[in-house]
Amino acid sequence: MVGKWIEAITGSLEQKKQYRKDMARIDGLPEPYRAAARAMHRYVLHTSGVTDGDVLMAMVTDLADLWERAAIDGTPVRAIVGEDPVDFAESFAKAYGGKEWQDRERARLTTAIDAAAGDGGQVRDE
């Protein structure tokens, strides 16, 4: 009972444990993979807008997998991210397609404008 109450406030304890494991995997990578993984982790967490914990956990786990595999294979960092690391990171995050905080705000704006216009979202030809 208490565990569910705590998780309702703080989030899933299992997700927190998995996150710590994945971050330990990233921190255990040799350079330059560690630096690249940390930078990409920071970027996708700050910019993806994903709010679903399960989606975020899948993203972080896959990120750790990606960089571990690259380190094992000796794949150069640039061969992974290409010439545009921002595009790579954004494409990586978009592949997860979870709900984003912007979705709620987009719906809120659309509803407010529809109500203000009084036309149910229909564009009139004038």
C-alpha positions in Angstrom: 0.0 0.0 0.0 2.7 2.5 1.0 4.8 1.5 -2.0 2.0 2.4 -4.4 1.4 5.7 -2.7 5.1 6.6 -2.9 5.2 5.6 -6.6 2.2 7.7 -7.3 4.1 10.8 -6.1 7.7 10.0 -7.1 7.2 7.6 -10.1 8.0 4.0 -10.5 10.8 2.7 -8.3 11.6 0.0 -10.9 12.1 2.7 -13.5 14.4 4.5 -11.2 16.4 1.3 -10.6 16.6 0.6 -14.3 17.6 4.2 -15.0 20.5 4.0 -12.5 21.6 0.7 -14.1 21.6 2.3 -17.6 23.4 5.3 -16.4 26.0 3.1 -14.8 26.5 1.4 -18.1 27.0 4.7 -19.8 29.4 5.9 -17.1 31.3 2.6 -17.6 32.0 3.2 -21.2 35.5 4.0 -22.4 36.2 7.4 -23.9 35.1 8.9 -26.3 31.9 6.8 -26.2 31.2 7.9 -22.6 31.3 11.5 -23.5 29.2 11.0 -26.6 26.6 9.0 -24.7 26.4 11.5 -21.9 26.0 14.4 -24.3 23.3 12.6 -26.3 21.5 11.5 -23.1 21.4 15.1 -21.8 20.2 16.4 -25.2 17.4 13.9 -25.7 16.1 14.2 -22.1 16.1 18.0 -22.3 14.6 18.3 -25.8 12.5 15.3 -26.6 9.5 16.5 -24.6 8.6 12.8 -23.8 6.7 12.6 -20.5 5.9 8.8 -20.5 8.2 7.1 -18.1 8.1 3.8 -20.0 9.1 5.5 -23.2 11.9 7.4 -21.5 13.2 4.2 -20.0 13.2 2.4 -23.3 15.0 5.4 -24.8 17.8 5.5 -22.1 18.2 1.7 -22.3 18.5 1.8 -26.0 21.0 4.7 -25.8 23.2 2.7 -23.4 22.9 -0.4 -25.8 23.8 1.8 -28.8 27.0 3.2 -27.3 28.0 -0.1 -25.6 27.8 -1.9 -29.0 29.7 0.9 -30.7 32.5 0.7 -28.0 32.6 -3.1 -28.3 32.8 -3.0 -32.1 35.2 0.0 -32.1 32.9 2.0 -34.3 34.0 5.6 -34.5 31.6 8.1 -32.9 31.2 10.1 -36.1 30.1 6.9 -37.9 27.3 6.6 -35.4 26.0 10.2 -35.3 27.1 11.4 -38.7 27.9 15.0 -39.6 24.9 16.4 -37.7 24.7 15.1 -34.1 21.6 17.2 -33.4 19.7 15.6 -36.3 20.8 12.1 -35.2 19.7 12.7 -31.6 16.4 14.2 -32.6 15.7 11.3 -35.0 16.7 8.9 -32.3 14.2 10.5 -29.8 11.4 10.8 -32.4 11.6 7.0 -33.1 10.0 6.4 -29.6 6.9 8.5 -30.4 5.7 8.8 -26.8 3.4 11.5 -25.6 5.1 14.9 -25.3 4.2 17.7 -23.0 3.7 19.9 -26.1 0.8 17.6 -27.2 -1.2 18.8 -24.2 -0.5 22.4 -24.9 -1.3 22.0 -28.6 -4.7 20.5 -27.7 -5.3 23.3 -25.2 -4.5 26.0 -27.8 -6.8 24.3 -30.4 -9.7 24.0 -27.9 -9.3 27.6 -26.8 -9.2 29.0 -30.4 -12.2 26.8 -31.4 -14.1 28.1 -28.5 -13.1 31.8 -29.1 -13.9 31.5 -32.8 -17.2 29.8 -32.1 -17.0 27.9 -35.3 -16.1 24.4 -34.1 -12.7 24.5 -35.9 -14.2 25.1 -39.4 -12.5 27.6 -41.6 -15.0 29.8 -43.5 -14.6 30.8 -47.1 -15.1 34.6 -47.2 
